[in-house]
Amino acid sequence: MEAGAGEAAPSAPRRLTLPWKVRLLLLCLDVVAGLSMRRDGTINRSIFNLFDLRATASTRPDRQGVRSADVDASRGLWARVFWPSPESSAAPLPVVVYFHGGAFTLLSAASYVYDAMCRRFCRELGAVVVSVNYRLAPEHRWPAAYEDGVAMLRYLASAGLPDSVDVPVDLSRCFLAGDSAGANIAHHVAQRWTTASSPPRSIPVHLAGAILVQPYFGGEERTEAEVRLDGNVPVVTVRGSDWMWRAFLPEGADRNHSAAHVTDDNADLADGFPPVMVVIGGFDPLQEWQRRYADVLRRRGKEVRVVEFPDAIHTFFLFPELTDHGTLVEAMKAFIREQRI
């Protein structure tokens, strides 16, 4: 379901109903995250890693013809690249640089759920996907993840994709994408990339668009949706969000820091900031921050498309069992197709 920027979703969404399998997985995620996130703001990674199933990259095609390889960009920064079979398209493919979610503190490009999702994006979007394994907080606070995103774009601009990627690509049609905290990163990387005075690049990397799926924005204010949905929906809670921002933001910063609070007219937006697709869920406590972000883009003269899923929880896209999962991929595909230099 698509709506123009600034259009509000129904104030009282229908009763939340989820398949039992999804509810079980969400319960397990909540328990593991709760055990991993310490009160002092640190992460017990040994506990979380016991449950964070990892997938390995392979240049052998999977059942759908998608292959993958890990590339080392610099100083430990790496990404997993996914590409389809050469027979899938003779035309150069767009490149989607993806930032995974996980509250800035959890998961990786190798996590099974993101490996599987990026494979599907590669196959169904008809794109080469570069999933960035950025540094995590609290060991690496703001702006480490943003710096890693820009560094990955610089790497692509200087080295391109690995030789094993045997399909034609068009880096002048590069899209930044991400979900939750990864969507926050995608926004800030787009801003930094379009404002930076970069040295000449051997390979043209042009940001044709950004796809922000339920971006993690916030502020000191408690919005109506945060108050109404707190404790009544899975994944996002006020307490958990506060913990996440304390772990990610600089020591002593509050939630009105520019990393979180990008939803006012003082937010920096470069002239070359790309068109944006913003995905919003009706059962996401962060929805009002996301609509405000779209409103700011529109008031600043930026091209923005808001896609509403009234019955969607935060992270709905990770569950193929949910109908909205497939609808999201179709909306992303349409957005990518429509962006041309």
Sequence and secondary structure as in RCSB ss.txt:
>XXXX:A:sequence
MEAGAGEAAPSAPRRLTLPWKVRLLLLCLDVVAGLSMRRDGTINRSIFNLFDLRATASTRPDRQGVRSADVDASR
GLWARVFWPSPESSAAPLPVVVYFHGGAFTLLSAASYVYDAMCRRFCRELGAVVVSVNYRLAPEHRWPAAYEDGV
AMLRYLASAGLPDSVDVPVDLSRCFLAGDSAGANIAHHVAQRWTTASSPPRSIPVHLAGAILVQPYFGGEERTEA
EVRLDGNVPVVTVRGSDWMWRAFLPEGADRNHSAAHVTDDNADLADGFPPVMVVIGGFDPLQEWQRRYADVLRRR
GKEVRVVEFPDAIHTFFLFPELTDHGTLVEAMKAFIREQRI
>XXXX:A:secstr
 EE TT    SS       HHHHHHHHHHHHHHHHHB TTS B HHHHHHH  B    SS  TTS EEEEEEEET
TEEEEEEE  GGG SS EEEEEEE  STTTS  TTBHHHHHHHHHHHHHHTSEEEEEE   TTTS TTHHHHHHH
HHHHHHHHH S TT  S EEEEEEEEEEETHHHHHHHHHHHHHHH      SS   EEEEEEES     SS  HH
HHHHTTTSSS  HHHHHHHHHHHS TT  TTSTTT   STTS   TT   EEEEEEEE TTHHHHHHHHHHHHHT
T  EEEEEEEEEETTGGG TTSHHHHHHHHHHHHHHHH   
